[in-house]
Amino acid sequence: MAGELTLKQLRYFTMLAETGHYRKAAERVGISQPSLSLQIGNLERALGSRLVERGRAGAVLTPEGREVLSKARTILADVASLEETSGRMKAGLAGTMHLGSSPTLGPYLLPSVAAHLHKGFPDLRLMIREGVPFDLLDELLSGRHDFILTQLPVPSADVLHVRLLREPLFLAVALDHPLAGKDDARDEDLRGENVLVLSSRFTLQGQIAQLAQDAGANVRQDYEGTSLDALRQMTAMNMGVTFLPALYAHSEMAAWSGDVALVPFRRGGFTRSIGLVWRKSSGDHAAFKMFADVIRAVTRKRFAGIVSIET
């Protein structure tokens, strides 16, 4: 094969085959007839085959030309589809996107978000994978995820983020605990208490451990929970107190059968910030901001009064 095969040559050749005439084909593609002839000749040299015969009736394809025409049409259709997909993705939510999510958040928020996306963005295929925040960040930076839904802050200078919502954290205690009947708990109420926390691979752990230290409480060092369910069950057995996010409480409360009591803390002022995070190298991608807008819209409609929107 001599020379370089180009899409332009394939487009010109396809137009020549459709019109059967050099002059008509040149007019259709907006170039001169000699320029069209030159491009067809370049295509023949690139492929090493004669594709077109000039006859009294105009341009006639050789057997090799007919084979090339079939494949050229397929190639051009695939390129057009690729360009269309790229355009949709630049314009918003389309194609396949990979989202990582913290297990303390995703199961309680994303089902409602996914239902909204299915209706409003049929061209989007969202692949969701849960992981602890420590792992999610590494997986984001390595390219496994396009973006992650997680608690802020995220300790990396290589990412961008948008704030989505602020979620209250409730103090959870056993039903027979002295704090179970209170309308609101304060820092001084934690003094001397054993506080159950998640693994240090969760951002939530650091936030609660710092609160416990400041309040004079004891963070249990002999156990770090692997899930919110585990923390709740240990709390129900009066092995300590813990903090549970509002979305988890809202989603799971019916299934608990009242095994723990939830007490507002600092009059609802003890919260965590949730955001959408992506690689700085990905740029200011429109799809990420559209996804953030969808989460905010779903939050306003589905979780009003449970969490608040951050901007």
Buried (B, 14 or more C-beta within 10 A) or exposed (E): EEBEBEEEBBBBBBBBBEBBBBEBBBBBBEBEBEEBBBBBBBBBBBBEBEBBEEEEEBBEBBEBBEEBBEEBBEBBEEEEEEEEBEEBBEEBBBBEBBBBBBBBBBBBBBEBBBEBBEEEBEEBEBEBBBBBBBBBBEBBBEEBBBBBBBBBEBEBEEBBBBBBBBBBBBBBBBEEBEBBEBEEBEBEBBEEBBBBBBEEBBBBBBBBBEBBEEBEBBBBEEBBBBBBBBBBBBBBEBBBBBBBBBBBBBBBEEEBEEBBBBBBBBEEEBBBBBBBBBBEEBEEBEBBBBBBBBBBBBBEEBBEEBBBBBE
